[in-house]
Amino acid sequence: MKWPAQRLAAGSKKSFGMYDEAAKLDAAGVDLIHLEFGRPHADTPEHIKQATKDALDAGIVHYGDFRGTLSFREALVRKLRDFNQLDYGVDEVLVTNGLTHASFAAFMAAVDPGDEVILLDPFYPQHVGKTELAGGKVVVAELDKENGFAISREKIAARITDRTRMIVLVNPANPTGRVYTREELQHVADLAIEHDLLVLSDEVYEYITYGGAQHISIASLPGMRERTISCYAFTKAYSMDGWRIGYLAADARLMPALLRIAMTEVTHVNVFVQEGARAAVEGPQDAMQAIVEADRRKRDIVVQALNQMPGVSCAEPEGTIYAFPDITGTGFQSQDLAMRILKEAHVVVESGAFYGPSGEGHLRVCFGSVSEARVAEGMDRLTRFFNAL
């Protein structure tokens, strides 16, 4: 059977970063500390699991609304209003199989062959594949590395052409750990309005912010509701990565195309899983807050340790579960250093270059994926490694 050469070539590209490299040592029984994979460590809170079990026992097992169950979407509308300051109706919310599915639907619905999509570099690599699958072309606009990877209006404006269709925003930002200010978001909003562009806003880390950092949904800025597709998930803060449950919110004009993609792919998300996610939204938030607080403690361990290692400096992440240390002082390229750390220290971290050209000279360290004790052990191993370089 023939398979299109373009699809074969795309499939051969490295997709999983250091995860694939680590799998070989895992299979050999090596004790690795995994700080590369962006998954939460905690178990899903008990009341969420119980609501799902109760739904199964109640016979909530049959087809549901293509958009998501009404009661769940009503709960999401309230959450969007109260937390994100966004006013949407129930028919402007679409429940998806995680944020990955939500953003895929957005790319497929919004991007035509030949359209250009601007990614802010460093970027989330999956957005490259989604753009290309839709027939679009990725255009990279660098973040301002000298100012903590801040959004630069000038750098984005220089990349806009008459083929530009969409700007992709991840806020809080993976991999840099930045939480963008209102002023930075206004730069994106102004350009989107001026050039009549869509914005895809990935907000999976919306609850995971530290200190005084405040998450702001760009759709809440004047003139942005009608041109933003906001994507959310329960993956990180509620520790529900394996549940594959998320949602998007968009203006009613955009929903028919988004719904058509989602219906064609999956019909709708599991109805009993939606009951568990509804319990996450409507139930007590103390378990989620405890998960975020645990992430903050682990962040502090990682940042303090990294800043004491020779050739390494690390800004304090304002959000997410990632640190993005600068390793240019070591003289090594990011991928080469990540491989040496894997083989010699048995710690798995990701090369910053995996996230785009601007990521070179950095590593991404996920402190949310393991226990506090394993984070501390990982930092001990890295300290010995860097001291021996």
C-alpha positions, -999 to 999 in steps of 0.1 A, spaced: 0 0 0 13 34 -9 15 62 16 20 98 6 58 106 7 51 139 25 33 121 53 61 96 56 87 124 58 67 143 84 63 111 105 100 105 105 108 138 122 117 137 158 85 143 177 91 133 214 124 149 222 144 133 250 115 110 259 124 86 231 161 86 242 152 80 278 129 51 269 160 30 258 176 34 292 143 28 310 139 -5 291 174 -15 303 164 -9 340 184 23 346 171 45 374 162 77 356 147 108 371 123 121 345 123 159 344 114 162 307 78 151 304 52 177 312 28 155 332 16 162 368 28 139 396 -2 140 419 -31 117 417 -64 130 405 -84 145 435 -107 119 450 -140 138 446 -134 140 408 -128 103 406 -159 96 427 -181 118 405 -170 97 375 -177 65 393 -211 77 403 -219 87 367 -211 52 356 -233 37 383 -261 60 373 -260 48 337 -245 79 322 -229 58 294 -247 67 262 -243 92 234 -244 128 245 -245 163 230 -218 167 203 -208 200 220 -205 184 255 -232 178 280 -253 208 288 -247 207 326 -210 206 320 -210 235 295 -231 255 319 -205 249 346 -177 260 322 -196 292 313 -197 301 349 -160 293 354 -150 314 323 -171 343 337 -158 341 372 -121 332 366 -113 344 331 -137 374 329 -151 360 297 -188 361 288 -198 332 266 -230 313 261 -233 275 264 -233 272 226 -199 290 224 -182 263 245 -170 230 229 -158 201 251 -128 183 236 -105 154 243 -79 175 260 -64 208 249 -45 191 222 -78 182 205 -91 217 211 -62 234 194 -61 208 166 -97 216 158 -88 253 158 -60 249 134 -80 227 111 -110 250 111 -91 283 108 -61 276 86 -63 271 49 -34 258 26 -9 286 22 -19 305 53 8 316 77 7 310 114 30 330 137 45 311 167 63 329 194 98 314 198 105 294 220 72 277 211 53 245 219 64 220 192 30 204 186 18 237 171 42 232 142 27 198 132 -8 211 135 -1 241 113 15 219 87 -13 193 88 -38 221 80 -17 231 51 -3 262 67 32 276 70 49 283 103 64 317 108 85 322 139 86 355 158 112 356 185 104 365 220 127 391 237 152 368 252 172 397 268 140 407 287 130 374 301 114 361 269 89 390 269 65 396 240 79 420 214 54 439 193 82 448 168 93 412 163 58 400 157 49 429 134 79 422 113 66 387 106 31 397 95 23 394 58 -8 394 37 -8 356 41 -8 357 79 -40 341 94 -33 335 131 -10 342 160 -5 314 186 -1 323 222 7 300 251 1 318 284 14 309 310 42 300 286 57 266 279 87 263 280 98 296 295 76 298 326 66 334 318 31 347 327 25 376 302 15 410 315 -16 429 303 8 452 284 24 423 265 -10 408 256 -21 442 244 7 441 219 -7 409 204 -42 422 206 -34 454 188 -16 436 160 -45 411 156 -71 438 154 -50 460 131 -43 431 106 -76 412 112 -60 381 126 -72 352 147 -54 344 180 -53 308 193 -47 311 231 -34 280 249 -42 285 286 -36 250 300 -15 265 328 -40 292 338 -42 281 374 -4 275 379 10 309 387 33 319 416 37 350 437 22 381 422 19 368 387 -17 370 373 -30 350 344 -50 371 320 -70 356 291 -63 376 260 -100 372 249 -109 395 278 -91 424 262 -113 449 242 -120 437 206 -105 402 212 -134 381 221 -146 378 185 -112 368 172 -98 345 199 -101 308 202 -93 301 239 -83 265 248 -83 250 282 -78 216 299 -80 199 333 -46 182 326 -22 201 348 -38 218 378 -63 190 384 -38 163 376 -61 148 350 -36 142 321 -48 107 314 -84 117 314 -81 136 281 -107 163 288 -105 199 278 -126 226 261 -125 257 239 -144 289 239 -150 310 208 -174 334 193 -206 319 179 -195 328 143 -165 305 147 -183 276 163 -198 258 133 -164 251 117 -149 241 150 -178 218 158 -176 202 124 -140 192 129 -146 178 164 -177 159 154 -159 143 125 -130 132 146 -146 119 178 -184 126 178 -181 137 214 -161 133 246 -170 104 270 -200 115 289 -191 100 323 -156 117 321 -174 150 317 -192 144 350 -158 140 367 -146 172 351 -178 190 361 -170 180 397 -135 196 392 -151 229 382 -180 230 407 -164 212 436 -139 222 463 -107 237 449 -84 230 479 -70 198 463 -61 217 431 -46 245 452 -25 220 471 -12 206 438 -1 241 427 15 248 461 35 215 458 46 227 424 57 260 439 79 242 465 95 221 438 101 252 417 120 268 445 142 237 450 150 236 413 157 273 409 179 275 440 199 245 430 203 254 393 216 289 402 244 273 422 257 251 394 287 262 374 278 277 340 241 277 347 217 305 355 179 302 360 152 329 362 124 321 385 94 308 366 63 329 371 40 300 362 38 265 347 57 235 359 89 243 340 122 260 346 142 271 316 178 275 327 204 292 306 234 269 301 255 290 277 281 294 304 290 257 300 300 261 263 278 232 253 249 231 228 216 223 244 210 189 228 245 177 234 243 187 271 209 171 275 223 138 261 253 139 284 231 146 314 209 116 305 238 92 300 261 104 329 237 117 355 206 96 346 184 127 347 161 134 318 158 171 308 148 185 275 169 205 251 158 241 248 164 238 210 135 214 209 113 245 214 127 265 185 159 284 176 155 308 206 156 279 230 192 271 221 214 277 251 187 265 275 173 233 290 137 227 300 134 212 334 99 199 344 96 200 382 60 190 382 64 155 370 79 138 400 78 139 438 95 166 458 120 140 470 128 129 434 132 166 424 157 171 452 176 139 442 176 151 406 191 184 416 218 165 436 227 145 405 228 176 383 250 194 408 275 166 407 273 165 369 279 202 364 306 204 391 325 177 372 322 193 337 
